[in-house]
Amino acid sequence: MDATKKPFRISPELGVYAEKHGIFQILQRLLQGLLVDKPMEPIQYMIDHLKSENDEVPRVFLLGPPASGKLTIAKLLCDKLGSNFLTLENMMANKSDVVNKIQRFSIKNKEIPNTLWAKLILERLSKTDCIKRGWILVGYPKTRDQALALQENGIAPEHIVILDAPDTVLIERNLGKRIDMSTGEIYHTTFNWPTSSKVQKRLVKPNGVKEEETVKALLEYRRVCHGILNSYSKKYHVVNADQPSVDVFSQVMSHVQSRHRSNAPYTPRIILHGAPGSGRSLLAALIAEKYRIVNVSCGQLLKEPVAAETRLGEAIKPYVESRQPVPDVMVMKCISQRLSKLDCSTRGWVLHGFPQDAGQAEMLKDAGFSPNRYHSIYKPAPTSEVYSRCKIHPKDSEENVQQALEVYHANVVDLEEFYNAVIHVNADQDPYTVFEYIESCVVKPLSKHTNVFV
């Protein structure tokens, strides 16, 4: 037999290793840094970058109209994440040549060039504390030209959050703003009034909170904000600021801790697990069709060698005909052969019907097949609906379905412990709604330390 015509197989460990250690993402970040910074010593630059271990720290622009709560939310984020709180004002407190140049423009009442502001920000972001702990920059950039100046200096945030609310809400909110001139802390007569009587006595109305002043500032913001949105069209995320601050903070925190979809090569390896009647087969077919990955059904996989009358098929046939469980070793051999083929290795796969317990999951792992998404579909349709849906299959009697449910519930906890990054999906809703949720989890990288539960 011509060796070149043998079925081509790729070791599954290669893709698993690359994804586990973020090899493609590391190379992408190194290349991006080289092109932006243009270091004289590129090799040493890459070594220093790898040693810095700062790819996971927050790098955030927090923007929005006046009175949207930017400062309050930014300080909460910094306290929670241990990051640096940055504004143009506190950066100007540091002495440097750039600061001196900006002050000279200010003294002469001249417009400060956007390039100077960009250099000031770059200077601050280059400090060790920002590199190690990350940063939240509040209220800048305000225009498209400012955004472009930042981009030209290689300043690229990981997340851009825009707080927004109706203008009527913002005008009313701004009227209640107060500032402690001793500390610079901002308070509000309704939402954030200090308990200390000493602090209360120090509070004064800041400049720009009168209704006509707020209206003017809002008109200017609405005029230029589209330039910002266009500059960061694929990165910004709008959060409704017209809700309790704890809810605003929760939504902003959730977004800041999320990861953007990477341009690095990504091969989906998905296991769909759920009780009988939870819709695994339909969802697997939808995912496979949408993303052109291989739909691997364990039940169908066992029938193929039987139909082809292979040696393995002859060994499986008695179990299939008597409707008895096929031994795990035989099942694993069928699955291993299928997942090792070129289409599964290059395009990815969605597996359902296996594993059903922790022992089978261990066998799958030992064979080198580790999923990067494990979806546990819970809350199947009510039992009566499950039974009525299964009556079209003579083998799915009430007794058989009940037995399958018992097996599922007996093993699901152990399986979820084995695959610690489990994504729970409520299947008691329209199948396409379930699919949309699973789809969002498939295409968007999960946070490094996050498990998703619904």
KARA-V707411 format. One record per pair of residues at least 12 apart in sequence whose ideal C-beta (glycine too) atoms are under 10 Angstrom apart, sorted by sequence separation. I is the first residue (numbers start at 1). J is the second residue. If there is no record, write none. Layout:
{{I,J} {I,J}}
This chain:
{{30,42} {33,45} {34,46} {37,49} {62,74} {74,86} {101,113} {125,137} {176,188} {177,189} {187,199} {239,251} {272,284} {284,296} {285,297} {304,316} {305,317} {306,318} {315,327} {319,331} {339,351} {386,398} {389,401} {425,437} {440,452} {33,46} {74,87} {124,137} {137,150} {147,160} {175,188} {176,189} {187,200} {239,252} {270,283} {271,284} {284,297} {303,316} {306,319} {338,351} {351,364} {361,374} {425,438} {441,454} {60,74} {71,85} {88,102} {92,106} {102,116} {121,135} {141,155} {174,188} {175,189} {176,190} {177,191} {178,192} {180,194} {185,199} {189,203} {237,251} {270,284} {281,295} {302,316} {303,317} {306,320} {315,329} {316,330} {335,349} {387,401} {390,404} {423,437} {30,45} {31,46} {33,48} {34,49} {62,77} {101,116} {102,117} {173,188} {175,190} {176,191} {177,192} {178,193} {187,202} {188,203} {237,252} {239,254} {272,287} {302,317} {305,320} {306,321} {315,330} {316,331} {383,398} {386,401} {387,402} {423,438} {437,452} {30,46} {33,49} {71,87} {121,137} {173,189} {176,192} {178,194} {180,196} {182,198} {183,199} {187,203} {239,255} {281,297} {335,351} {355,371} {386,402} {425,441} {29,46} {60,77} {70,87} {99,116} {102,119} {173,190} {176,193} {182,199} {185,202} {186,203} {237,254} {238,255} {270,287} {280,297} {302,319} {303,320} {313,330} {316,333} {423,440} {437,454} {60,78} {98,116} {101,119} {102,120} {137,155} {172,190} {173,191} {180,198} {185,203} {237,255} {270,288} {281,299} {302,320} {312,330} {315,333} {316,334} {335,353} {351,369} {383,401} {386,404} {423,441} {27,46} {30,49} {58,77} {98,117} {101,120} {121,140} {141,160} {180,199} {183,202} {237,256} {268,287} {281,300} {335,354} {383,402} {386,405} {423,442} {26,46} {29,49} {30,50} {58,78} {98,118} {99,119} {120,140} {121,141} {137,157} {180,200} {182,202} {186,206} {268,288} {334,354} {335,355} {349,369} {351,371} {29,50} {60,81} {98,119} {99,120} {136,157} {178,199} {180,201} {181,202} {182,203} {237,258} {270,291} {299,320} {312,333} {313,334} {350,371} {58,80} {97,119} {98,120} {118,140} {135,157} {178,200} {180,202} {181,203} {312,334} {331,353} {332,354} {349,371} {383,405} {26,49} {58,81} {60,83} {62,85} {96,119} {98,121} {117,140} {118,141} {136,159} {137,160} {179,202} {180,203} {181,204} {268,291} {270,293} {331,354} {332,355} {350,373} {352,375} {423,446} {26,50} {57,81} {58,82} {59,83} {62,86} {88,112} {96,120} {98,122} {99,123} {117,141} {134,158} {178,202} {179,203} {180,204} {269,293} {302,326} {331,355} {348,372} {57,82} {58,83} {61,86} {98,123} {117,142} {121,146} {136,161} {178,203} {179,204} {181,206} {235,260} {268,293} {271,296} {305,330} {312,337} {331,356} {335,360} {339,364} {344,369} {348,373} {350,375} {352,377} {380,405} {421,446} {29,55} {57,83} {58,84} {60,86} {91,117} {94,120} {97,123} {98,124} {177,203} {178,204} {179,205} {234,260} {267,293} {268,294} {270,296} {328,354} {421,447} {57,84} {96,123} {114,141} {178,205} {179,206} {234,261} {299,326} {328,355} {336,363} {340,367} {424,451} {425,452} {92,120} {96,124} {118,146} {121,149} {122,150} {125,153} {177,205} {178,206} {179,207} {298,326} {302,330} {305,333} {328,356} {332,360} {335,363} {336,364} {339,367} {340,368} {380,408} {421,449} {423,451} {424,452} {425,453} {426,454} {26,55} {88,117} {91,120} {94,123} {114,143} {117,146} {118,147} {121,150} {125,154} {176,205} {177,206} {302,331} {305,334} {328,357} {331,360} {335,364} {339,368} {340,369} {421,450} {422,451} {423,452} {424,453} {425,454} {25,55} {91,121} {94,124} {115,145} {118,148} {119,149} {125,155} {175,205} {179,209} {301,331} {304,334} {339,369} {421,451} {422,452} {423,453} {424,454} {114,145} {115,146} {118,149} {122,153} {177,208} {178,209} {303,334} {325,356} {328,359} {332,363} {336,367} {420,451} {421,452} {422,453} {423,454} {88,120} {91,123} {113,145} {114,146} {117,149} {118,150} {121,153} {122,154} {125,157} {174,206} {177,209} {302,334} {305,337} {328,360} {331,363} {332,364} {335,367} {336,368} {419,451} {22,55} {88,121} {91,124} {94,127} {114,147} {116,149} {117,150} {118,151} {122,155} {176,209} {298,331} {301,334} {302,335} {336,369} {90,124} {91,125} {114,148} {115,149} {118,152} {119,153} {121,155} {174,208} {175,209} {301,335} {304,338} {329,363} {332,366} {333,367} {335,369} {378,412} {86,121} {114,149} {115,150} {118,153} {174,209} {175,210} {328,363} {332,367} {416,451} {88,124} {113,149} {114,150} {117,153} {118,154} {173,209} {174,210} {175,211} {298,334} {301,337} {376,412} {115,152} {118,155} {174,211} {177,214} {298,335} {301,338} {332,369} {416,453} {86,124} {114,152} {115,153} {171,209} {296,334} {301,339} {86,125} {114,153} {171,210} {172,211} {174,213} {175,214} {296,335} {376,415} {84,124} {171,211} {174,214} {298,338} {376,416} {84,125} {171,212} {173,214} {174,215} {297,338} {374,415} {171,213} {172,214} {296,338} {374,416} {84,127} {171,214} {174,217} {296,339} {376,419} {385,428} {86,130} {170,214} {171,215} {174,218} {294,338} {374,418} {375,419} {84,129} {170,215} {294,339} {374,419} {379,424} {83,129} {84,130} {91,137} {171,217} {373,419} {374,420} {376,422} {377,423} {378,424} {379,425} {380,426} {381,427} {382,428} {83,130} {84,131} {167,214} {170,217} {171,218} {294,341} {374,421} {375,422} {376,423} {377,424} {378,425} {379,426} {380,427} {381,428} {84,132} {90,138} {167,215} {170,218} {296,344} {356,404} {371,419} {373,421} {374,422} {375,423} {376,424} {377,425} {378,426} {379,427} {380,428} {381,429} {83,132} {84,133} {86,135} {87,136} {88,137} {89,138} {91,140} {294,343} {370,419} {372,421} {373,422} {374,423} {375,424} {376,425} {377,426} {378,427} {379,428} {82,132} {83,133} {84,134} {85,135} {86,136} {87,137} {88,138} {89,139} {293,343} {294,344} {301,351} {357,407} {361,411} {371,421} {373,423} {374,424} {375,425} {377,427} {378,428} {379,429} {82,133} {83,134} {84,135} {85,136} {86,137} {87,138} {88,139} {167,218} {170,221} {292,343} {293,344} {294,345} {302,353} {356,407} {357,408} {360,411} {376,427} {377,428} {81,133} {82,134} {83,135} {84,136} {85,137} {86,138} {87,139} {88,140} {167,219} {294,346} {300,352} {301,353} {302,354} {356,408} {359,411} {375,427} {81,134} {83,136} {84,137} {85,138} {86,139} {87,140} {191,244} {192,245} {293,346} {294,347} {296,349} {297,350} {298,351} {299,352} {300,353} {301,354} {357,410} {358,411} {361,414} {365,418} {81,135} {86,140} {88,142} {167,221} {191,245} {293,347} {294,348} {295,349} {296,350} {297,351} {298,352} {299,353} {356,410} {357,411} {361,415} {364,418} {365,419} {78,133} {81,136} {167,222} {292,347} {293,348} {294,349} {295,350} {296,351} {297,352} {298,353} {299,354} {356,411} {357,412} {358,413} {359,414} {360,415} {78,134} {291,347} {292,348} {293,349} {294,350} {295,351} {296,352} {297,353} {298,354} {355,411} {356,412} {358,414} {361,417} {362,418} {77,134} {78,135} {164,221} {188,245} {291,348} {293,350} {294,351} {295,352} {296,353} {297,354} {298,355} {357,414} {358,415} {361,418} {377,434} {78,136} {296,354} {298,356} {357,415} {358,416} {360,418} {361,419} {77,136} {288,347} {291,350} {356,415} {358,417} {359,418} {375,434} {76,136} {78,138} {288,348} {355,415} {358,418} {75,136} {77,138} {164,225} {287,348} {288,349} {357,418} {358,419} {377,438} {74,136} {287,349} {288,350} {298,360} {375,437} {73,136} {74,137} {75,138} {162,225} {287,350} {355,418} {375,438} {74,138} {286,350} {355,419} {73,138} {74,139} {284,349} {285,350} {287,352} {373,438} {59,125} {70,136} {162,228} {284,350} {375,441} {71,138} {162,229} {283,350} {284,351} {285,352} {375,442} {70,138} {71,139} {160,228} {173,241} {284,352} {373,441} {70,139} {160,229} {173,242} {283,352} {284,353} {373,442} {162,232} {269,339} {280,350} {372,442} {59,130} {68,139} {160,231} {170,241} {280,351} {281,352} {160,232} {169,241} {170,242} {280,352} {281,353} {323,395} {57,130} {66,139} {159,232} {169,242} {280,353} {372,445} {373,446} {57,131} {60,134} {61,135} {62,136} {63,137} {64,138} {160,234} {161,235} {162,236} {164,238} {165,239} {166,240} {168,242} {372,446} {57,132} {58,133} {59,134} {60,135} {61,136} {62,137} {63,138} {64,139} {157,232} {160,235} {161,236} {162,237} {163,238} {164,239} {165,240} {166,241} {269,344} {378,453} {379,454} {52,128} {54,130} {57,133} {58,134} {59,135} {60,136} {61,137} {62,138} {63,139} {156,232} {159,235} {160,236} {161,237} {162,238} {163,239} {164,240} {165,241} {166,242} {269,345} {378,454} {54,131} {57,134} {58,135} {59,136} {60,137} {61,138} {62,139} {63,140} {143,220} {158,235} {159,236} {160,237} {161,238} {162,239} {163,240} {164,241} {165,242} {267,344} {323,400} {375,452} {376,453} {53,131} {54,132} {56,134} {57,135} {58,136} {59,137} {60,138} {61,139} {62,140} {63,141} {142,220} {146,224} {157,235} {159,237} {160,238} {161,239} {163,241} {164,242} {165,243} {267,345} {270,348} {271,349} {272,350} {273,351} {274,352} {376,454} {52,131} {53,132} {54,133} {61,140} {63,142} {142,221} {145,224} {148,227} {156,235} {157,236} {162,241} {163,242} {267,346} {268,347} {269,348} {270,349} {271,350} {272,351} {273,352} {373,452} {52,132} {54,134} {61,141} {143,223} {144,224} {147,227} {151,231} {267,347} {268,348} {269,349} {270,350} {271,351} {272,352} {273,353} {143,224} {144,225} {146,227} {147,228} {150,231} {151,232} {265,346} {267,348} {268,349} {269,350} {270,351} {271,352} {272,353} {273,354} {142,224} {143,225} {144,226} {145,227} {146,228} {147,229} {266,348} {267,349} {268,350} {269,351} {270,352} {271,353} {273,355} {325,407} {141,224} {142,225} {144,227} {147,230} {148,231} {165,248} {271,354} {273,356} {63,147} {77,161} {143,227} {144,228} {147,231} {271,355} {142,227} {143,228} {144,229} {146,231} {147,232} {163,248} {61,147} {141,227} {142,228} {144,230} {145,231} {287,373} {74,161} {141,228} {144,231} {161,248} {73,161} {143,231} {144,232} {163,251} {273,361} {287,375} {350,438} {61,150} {74,163} {163,252} {73,163} {141,231} {161,251} {271,361} {70,161} {72,163} {141,232} {161,252} {284,375} {70,162} {161,253} {283,375} {350,442} {70,163} {159,252} {271,364} {61,155} {68,162} {69,163} {90,184} {161,255} {283,377} {348,442} {61,156} {62,157} {68,163} {89,184} {160,255} {161,256} {280,375} {59,155} {61,157} {67,163} {68,164} {69,165} {159,255} {59,156} {60,157} {61,158} {62,159} {63,160} {64,161} {65,162} {68,165} {159,256} {280,377} {59,157} {60,158} {61,159} {62,160} {63,161} {64,162} {65,163} {67,165} {158,256} {159,257} {271,369} {273,371} {278,376} {279,377} {58,157} {59,158} {60,159} {61,160} {62,161} {63,162} {64,163} {65,164} {159,258} {271,370} {272,371} {278,377} {58,158} {59,159} {60,160} {61,161} {62,162} {63,163} {64,164} {65,165} {67,167} {158,258} {159,259} {269,369} {271,371} {277,377} {278,378} {280,380} {57,158} {58,159} {59,160} {60,161} {61,162} {62,163} {63,164} {64,165} {66,167} {68,169} {69,170} {158,259} {159,260} {269,370} {270,371} {271,372} {272,373} {273,374} {274,375} {275,376} {278,379} {279,380} {56,158} {65,167} {67,169} {68,170} {158,260} {269,371} {270,372} {271,373} {272,374} {273,375} {274,376} {275,377} {278,380} {279,381} {55,158} {67,170} {268,371} {269,372} {270,373} {271,374} {272,375} {273,376} {274,377} {275,378} {277,380} {278,381} {66,170} {67,171} {69,173} {268,372} {269,373} {270,374} {271,375} {272,376} {273,377} {274,378} {275,379} {276,380} {277,381} {65,170} {66,171} {67,172} {68,173} {267,372} {268,373} {269,374} {270,375} {271,376} {272,377} {273,378} {274,379} {275,380} {277,382} {64,170} {67,173} {68,174} {266,372} {274,380} {275,381} {277,383} {66,173} {67,174} {276,383} {66,174} {67,175} {277,385} {278,386} {65,174} {67,176} {277,386} {67,177} {75,185} {276,386} {277,387} {279,389} {66,177} {75,186} {275,386} {276,387} {277,388} {277,389} {71,184} {72,185} {276,389} {277,390} {71,185} {72,186} {276,390} {36,151} {71,186} {72,187} {36,152} {38,154} {72,188} {136,252} {36,153} {37,154} {69,186} {36,154} {35,154} {36,155} {69,188} {72,191} {277,396} {36,156} {72,192} {136,256} {276,396} {33,154} {67,188} {32,154} {69,191} {134,256} {69,192} {32,156} {276,400} {277,401} {276,401} {275,401} {276,402} {276,403} {277,404} {276,404} {277,405} {275,404} {276,405} {275,405} {278,408} {276,407} {275,407} {276,408} {275,408} {274,408} {275,409} {273,408} {275,412} {273,411} {274,412} {273,412} {67,208} {66,208} {67,209} {273,415} {283,425} {66,209} {273,416} {271,415} {283,427} {286,431} {290,435} {273,419} {279,425} {286,432} {66,213} {67,214} {278,425} {280,427} {66,214} {271,419} {278,426} {279,427} {283,431} {286,434} {287,435} {291,439} {65,214} {66,215} {273,422} {278,427} {279,428} {282,431} {283,432} {286,435} {290,439} {293,442} {66,216} {67,217} {277,427} {278,428} {279,429} {282,432} {285,435} {286,436} {66,217} {67,218} {271,422} {274,425} {283,434} {287,438} {291,442} {65,217} {66,218} {275,427} {279,431} {282,434} {283,435} {286,438} {287,439} {290,442} {291,443} {65,218} {68,221} {270,423} {272,425} {274,427} {282,435} {286,439} {290,443} {66,220} {284,438} {65,220} {66,221} {279,434} {283,438} {287,442} {65,221} {278,434} {279,435} {283,439} {64,221} {65,222} {63,221} {65,225} {64,225} {63,225} {63,228} {63,229} {73,239} {272,438} {61,228} {73,241} {270,438} {63,232} {72,241} {76,245} {80,249} {69,239} {76,246} {61,232} {68,239} {70,241} {270,441} {68,240} {69,241} {73,245} {76,248} {77,249} {81,253} {270,442} {63,236} {68,241} {69,242} {72,245} {76,249} {80,253} {83,256} {61,235} {64,238} {67,241} {68,242} {76,250} {268,442} {61,236} {63,238} {64,239} {73,248} {77,252} {81,256} {268,443} {65,241} {69,245} {72,248} {73,249} {76,252} {77,253} {80,256} {81,257} {266,442} {62,239} {64,241} {72,249} {76,253} {80,257} {266,443} {73,251} {74,252} {69,248} {73,252} {77,256} {266,445} {68,248} {69,249} {73,253} {262,443} {264,445} {261,443} {262,444} {69,252} {261,444} {262,445} {260,444} {261,445} {259,444} {260,445} {258,444} {259,445} {258,445} {259,446} {258,446} {259,447} {258,447} {259,448} {62,252} {257,447} {256,447} {257,448} {259,450} {60,252} {257,449} {258,450} {254,447} {257,450} {62,256} {60,255} {60,256} {254,450} {59,256} {58,256} {58,257} {56,257} {56,259} {25,259} {28,262} {28,263} {29,264} {28,264} {25,262} {27,264} {24,262} {25,263} {26,264} {24,263} {25,264} {22,262} {24,264} {23,264} {24,265} {25,266} {22,264} {23,265} {24,266} {19,264} {18,264} {19,265} {18,265} {19,266} {18,266} {19,267} {18,267} {15,265} {19,269} {15,266} {16,267} {15,267} {16,269} {15,269} {12,267} {12,269} {12,336} {12,339} {9,337} {12,340} {11,340} {15,344} {7,337} {9,339} {10,340} {15,345} {9,340} {10,341} {14,345} {15,346} {8,340} {9,341} {10,342} {12,344} {7,340} {8,341} {9,342} {12,345} {15,348} {7,341} {8,342} {10,344} {11,345} {7,342} {9,344} {10,345} {9,345} {10,346} {8,345} {12,349} {16,365} {20,370} {19,370} {16,368} {20,372} {15,368} {16,369} {19,372} {14,368} {16,370} {12,367} {13,368} {15,370} {16,371} {12,368} {13,369} {16,372} {11,368} {12,369} {13,370} {15,372} {12,370} {56,447} {56,448} {55,448} {56,449} {25,445} {22,445} {19,445} {22,448}}
